Amino acid sequence: MKAYIFESIGRLILKDVAAPVISDSQDDRRAAILRPRYVSPCSSDVHTVFGGSRPRRENMILGHEGLAEVVETGSEVRDFKKGELVAVSAVMPDIPGGTGHEGFPFSGGKLGRNMDGLFAELFKVPDADMNLAKIPEGLSPEAALMSVDVMTTGFSAAEYADIRRDDTVIVMGTGPIGLMAIAAAKRFGAGPVIAMGSEKREECIRLSREYGADMYISYRSGDIIFDNGRVSEKYAPLGKAYEMASAANSLGSPAVSRIFELTGSRGAERILICGGGKRSLMSACDMASYGTGTVVNAAYIEGTENPELPLFSLGKGMAGKTFKFIYCKGGRARIEEMMKIAGKRGESETLDPAPLVTHRLKGFENIPAALEMMREKPAGLIKVMVEI
């Protein structure tokens, strides 16, 4: 069969490889072979192909976001049948040994990294009954596709933050993960949600508002792009808490200065990092409230040099700020939960991730073009879906 293989930095090639098979081994009795039908290259695929210097597995087949048709199942697979279109969990917990999120590098198995991915004519999924997910009737392919990675990652960031009712939440990065984090934070009862992203990405600004952001701040200039008044409603009656020292803004960021101005120097109770690099960690540490601030990083941090945190904003190590570096939750139950939320339609419950898909291509041969689009990020792009 043909598959897209990571050959070397900057090179994704189409190669003939052996097709997966179902043997009589105990593992394969629970496995399934599938044919991809809808796939979406991820920014982490971009990082794998074009960035970094860490070793890659030889002949690694990429791709982890997809819907697929069941082609064959092992003898112990009970819930999925040949010909069925299913959602494939991007992250696969270690079954039956637990969640897979304890004691393992990168916290769990993942297609396109430690197992062959779905940028191939066929691919195999272990523990099919635990890692494939039933797509609810009437749910669009776009919404189902966005549920397998993007939606669960955004929700994971908000869940690990332990958001309390009326907490101020800053979401750094307004790409697909950040947009779902905004939606999740609102769903969990956050007070004002402040999106911090590029002032040039109009589609992301629009969807930030639609998914529940109360304010949008340019991370470059600190300019307020939109504001519904909820931030000032919370902080104006409180006045300024104290005079903020210049060292509290470790990078001299205009966006951080704007947060201090808006919150009377208090910062925010919860910071969700969904984009940016090591500098985002510095600014998040600055903006997190003393004593109560929690920073959750759900973003891939490129490079090999160790990140730093600002000593002043850490209170010399005693600022009472919590940092969490997370991996998204996965597995069948999780993905079906995400699709159930995506499929609800009601005045207070609607959360449709389908608008994240802004570009569409057709054909297996267009997977490299979709990957290049995610790398270049042309105007209006959030996610691209390839129908195969």
Secondary structure, DSSP 8 states (H G I E B T S, - for coil): -EEEEEEETTEEEEEE-------SSHHHHT-EEEEEEEE---HHHHHHHHS--S---TTEE----EEEEEEEE-TT--S--TT-EEEE-SEE--TTTS-S-SSSGGGSEEBTTTB--SSBS-EEESSHHHHEEE--TT--HHHHHHIIIIIHHHHHHHHHTT--TT--EEEE--SHHHHHHHHHHHHTT-SSEEEEE-TT-HHHHHHHHHTT-SEEEETTT--EEEE-SHHHHHHGGG---S---GGGSTT--HHHHHHHHHTTT--BSEEEE-S--HHHHHHHHHHB-TTT-EEEE-S---SSS-----TTTTGGGTS--EEEE-----SHHHHHHHHHHHH--STTT----GGGEEEEEESGGGHHHHHHHHHH--TT-SEEEEE-
